[in-house]
Every structure is written in C-alpha cells, then in structure tokens.
Amino acid sequence: MTIVIDAERCTGCGNCVAVCPADAIELRNGRAVLLAERCDFDGLCIPACPVSAIGFSED
C-alpha cells in the first residue's frame, strides 16, 4: 500500500505539507509531490487535503 497524490486535483494549498511529520511532501510548481522514500504511510495528509487529492493505493 502507498499514498498517491492526484496532481490534477491538487490546488497547492500546502495543508498536506504542514501536517506531514516525516516531511515527505513538497510543493513543486504549485502541486504537492510525495517523497516516497521519506513517507511513513501514517495517512495524516489524506484528511488534510480539502479537495481529496490524496489517498491510499493498493499498488
């Protein structure tokens, strides 16, 4: 299981960056980007996203 960010839905608000304790999300060109090597998969970023651009994936 992994966390995925839908760049098309992301508005670049930065809420996910603010709540991530592992510093595993950055804003690049106005969109959130997951740094998978840092991610601890706690999922705190998922409810922080106001447009539901972040979720878990089974892939």
CNS distance restraints for C-alpha pairs under 8 A (distance, minus, plus):
assign (resid   1 and name CA) (resid  56 and name CA) 6.66 0.50 0.50
assign (resid   1 and name CA) (resid  57 and name CA) 5.60 0.50 0.50
assign (resid   1 and name CA) (resid  58 and name CA) 4.53 0.50 0.50
assign (resid   1 and name CA) (resid  59 and name CA) 5.99 0.50 0.50
assign (resid   2 and name CA) (resid  41 and name CA) 6.80 0.50 0.50
assign (resid   2 and name CA) (resid  56 and name CA) 5.61 0.50 0.50
assign (resid   2 and name CA) (resid  57 and name CA) 5.29 0.50 0.50
assign (resid   2 and name CA) (resid  58 and name CA) 6.54 0.50 0.50
assign (resid   2 and name CA) (resid  59 and name CA) 6.78 0.50 0.50
assign (resid   3 and name CA) (resid  34 and name CA) 7.94 0.50 0.50
assign (resid   3 and name CA) (resid  41 and name CA) 6.68 0.50 0.50
assign (resid   3 and name CA) (resid  43 and name CA) 7.49 0.50 0.50
assign (resid   3 and name CA) (resid  54 and name CA) 7.00 0.50 0.50
assign (resid   3 and name CA) (resid  55 and name CA) 5.62 0.50 0.50
assign (resid   3 and name CA) (resid  56 and name CA) 4.51 0.50 0.50
assign (resid   3 and name CA) (resid  57 and name CA) 5.95 0.50 0.50
assign (resid   4 and name CA) (resid  34 and name CA) 7.36 0.50 0.50
assign (resid   4 and name CA) (resid  54 and name CA) 5.72 0.50 0.50
assign (resid   4 and name CA) (resid  55 and name CA) 5.59 0.50 0.50
assign (resid   4 and name CA) (resid  56 and name CA) 6.09 0.50 0.50
assign (resid   4 and name CA) (resid  57 and name CA) 6.43 0.50 0.50
assign (resid   5 and name CA) (resid  10 and name CA) 7.57 0.50 0.50
assign (resid   5 and name CA) (resid  32 and name CA) 7.09 0.50 0.50
assign (resid   5 and name CA) (resid  33 and name CA) 6.93 0.50 0.50
assign (resid   5 and name CA) (resid  34 and name CA) 7.01 0.50 0.50
assign (resid   5 and name CA) (resid  53 and name CA) 5.63 0.50 0.50
assign (resid   5 and name CA) (resid  54 and name CA) 4.53 0.50 0.50
assign (resid   5 and name CA) (resid  55 and name CA) 6.75 0.50 0.50
assign (resid   6 and name CA) (resid  10 and name CA) 6.26 0.50 0.50
assign (resid   6 and name CA) (resid  53 and name CA) 5.00 0.50 0.50
assign (resid   6 and name CA) (resid  54 and name CA) 6.33 0.50 0.50
assign (resid   7 and name CA) (resid  31 and name CA) 6.23 0.50 0.50
assign (resid   7 and name CA) (resid  32 and name CA) 6.98 0.50 0.50
assign (resid   7 and name CA) (resid  33 and name CA) 7.91 0.50 0.50
assign (resid   7 and name CA) (resid  53 and name CA) 7.29 0.50 0.50
assign (resid   9 and name CA) (resid  51 and name CA) 6.78 0.50 0.50
assign (resid   9 and name CA) (resid  52 and name CA) 7.66 0.50 0.50
assign (resid   9 and name CA) (resid  53 and name CA) 5.31 0.50 0.50
assign (resid  10 and name CA) (resid  31 and name CA) 5.89 0.50 0.50
assign (resid  10 and name CA) (resid  32 and name CA) 6.70 0.50 0.50
assign (resid  10 and name CA) (resid  51 and name CA) 6.99 0.50 0.50
assign (resid  10 and name CA) (resid  53 and name CA) 5.52 0.50 0.50
assign (resid  11 and name CA) (resid  30 and name CA) 7.29 0.50 0.50
assign (resid  11 and name CA) (resid  31 and name CA) 6.51 0.50 0.50
assign (resid  11 and name CA) (resid  51 and name CA) 7.70 0.50 0.50
assign (resid  12 and name CA) (resid  27 and name CA) 6.78 0.50 0.50
assign (resid  12 and name CA) (resid  30 and name CA) 4.95 0.50 0.50
assign (resid  12 and name CA) (resid  31 and name CA) 4.64 0.50 0.50
assign (resid  12 and name CA) (resid  32 and name CA) 6.05 0.50 0.50
assign (resid  14 and name CA) (resid  18 and name CA) 6.33 0.50 0.50
assign (resid  14 and name CA) (resid  27 and name CA) 7.06 0.50 0.50
assign (resid  14 and name CA) (resid  32 and name CA) 7.29 0.50 0.50
assign (resid  15 and name CA) (resid  19 and name CA) 6.49 0.50 0.50
assign (resid  15 and name CA) (resid  45 and name CA) 7.62 0.50 0.50
assign (resid  15 and name CA) (resid  48 and name CA) 5.75 0.50 0.50
assign (resid  15 and name CA) (resid  49 and name CA) 6.25 0.50 0.50
assign (resid  16 and name CA) (resid  20 and name CA) 6.16 0.50 0.50
assign (resid  16 and name CA) (resid  25 and name CA) 7.04 0.50 0.50
assign (resid  16 and name CA) (resid  32 and name CA) 7.84 0.50 0.50
assign (resid  16 and name CA) (resid  44 and name CA) 7.74 0.50 0.50
assign (resid  16 and name CA) (resid  45 and name CA) 4.63 0.50 0.50
assign (resid  16 and name CA) (resid  46 and name CA) 7.47 0.50 0.50
assign (resid  16 and name CA) (resid  48 and name CA) 5.63 0.50 0.50
assign (resid  16 and name CA) (resid  49 and name CA) 6.13 0.50 0.50
assign (resid  17 and name CA) (resid  23 and name CA) 6.97 0.50 0.50
assign (resid  17 and name CA) (resid  24 and name CA) 7.66 0.50 0.50
assign (resid  17 and name CA) (resid  25 and name CA) 5.31 0.50 0.50
assign (resid  17 and name CA) (resid  26 and name CA) 6.24 0.50 0.50
assign (resid  17 and name CA) (resid  27 and name CA) 7.63 0.50 0.50
assign (resid  17 and name CA) (resid  32 and name CA) 7.76 0.50 0.50
assign (resid  17 and name CA) (resid  45 and name CA) 7.59 0.50 0.50
assign (resid  19 and name CA) (resid  44 and name CA) 6.54 0.50 0.50
assign (resid  19 and name CA) (resid  45 and name CA) 6.27 0.50 0.50
assign (resid  19 and name CA) (resid  48 and name CA) 7.26 0.50 0.50
assign (resid  20 and name CA) (resid  24 and name CA) 6.57 0.50 0.50
assign (resid  20 and name CA) (resid  25 and name CA) 7.05 0.50 0.50
assign (resid  20 and name CA) (resid  44 and name CA) 6.53 0.50 0.50
assign (resid  20 and name CA) (resid  45 and name CA) 6.24 0.50 0.50
assign (resid  22 and name CA) (resid  38 and name CA) 6.18 0.50 0.50
assign (resid  22 and name CA) (resid  39 and name CA) 6.21 0.50 0.50
assign (resid  22 and name CA) (resid  40 and name CA) 6.78 0.50 0.50
assign (resid  23 and name CA) (resid  38 and name CA) 7.01 0.50 0.50
assign (resid  23 and name CA) (resid  39 and name CA) 7.75 0.50 0.50
assign (resid  24 and name CA) (resid  34 and name CA) 5.84 0.50 0.50
assign (resid  24 and name CA) (resid  35 and name CA) 4.81 0.50 0.50
assign (resid  24 and name CA) (resid  36 and name CA) 6.77 0.50 0.50
assign (resid  24 and name CA) (resid  37 and name CA) 7.70 0.50 0.50
assign (resid  24 and name CA) (resid  38 and name CA) 5.01 0.50 0.50
assign (resid  24 and name CA) (resid  39 and name CA) 5.09 0.50 0.50
assign (resid  25 and name CA) (resid  32 and name CA) 6.33 0.50 0.50
assign (resid  25 and name CA) (resid  33 and name CA) 5.49 0.50 0.50
assign (resid  25 and name CA) (resid  34 and name CA) 4.61 0.50 0.50
assign (resid  25 and name CA) (resid  35 and name CA) 5.75 0.50 0.50
assign (resid  26 and name CA) (resid  32 and name CA) 5.58 0.50 0.50
assign (resid  26 and name CA) (resid  33 and name CA) 5.31 0.50 0.50
assign (resid  26 and name CA) (resid  34 and name CA) 6.67 0.50 0.50
assign (resid  26 and name CA) (resid  35 and name CA) 7.48 0.50 0.50
assign (resid  27 and name CA) (resid  31 and name CA) 5.18 0.50 0.50
assign (resid  27 and name CA) (resid  32 and name CA) 4.50 0.50 0.50
assign (resid  27 and name CA) (resid  33 and name CA) 6.05 0.50 0.50
assign (resid  28 and name CA) (resid  32 and name CA) 6.33 0.50 0.50
assign (resid  28 and name CA) (resid  33 and name CA) 6.65 0.50 0.50
assign (resid  34 and name CA) (resid  39 and name CA) 7.63 0.50 0.50
assign (resid  35 and name CA) (resid  39 and name CA) 6.45 0.50 0.50
assign (resid  43 and name CA) (resid  47 and name CA) 7.89 0.50 0.50
assign (resid  43 and name CA) (resid  55 and name CA) 7.92 0.50 0.50
assign (resid  43 and name CA) (resid  56 and name CA) 7.89 0.50 0.50
assign (resid  44 and name CA) (resid  48 and name CA) 6.76 0.50 0.50
assign (resid  45 and name CA) (resid  49 and name CA) 6.46 0.50 0.50
assign (resid  45 and name CA) (resid  54 and name CA) 7.08 0.50 0.50
assign (resid  46 and name CA) (resid  52 and name CA) 7.08 0.50 0.50
assign (resid  46 and name CA) (resid  53 and name CA) 7.87 0.50 0.50
assign (resid  46 and name CA) (resid  54 and name CA) 5.17 0.50 0.50
assign (resid  46 and name CA) (resid  55 and name CA) 5.71 0.50 0.50
assign (resid  47 and name CA) (resid  52 and name CA) 7.54 0.50 0.50
assign (resid  49 and name CA) (resid  53 and name CA) 6.46 0.50 0.50
assign (resid  49 and name CA) (resid  54 and name CA) 6.67 0.50 0.50
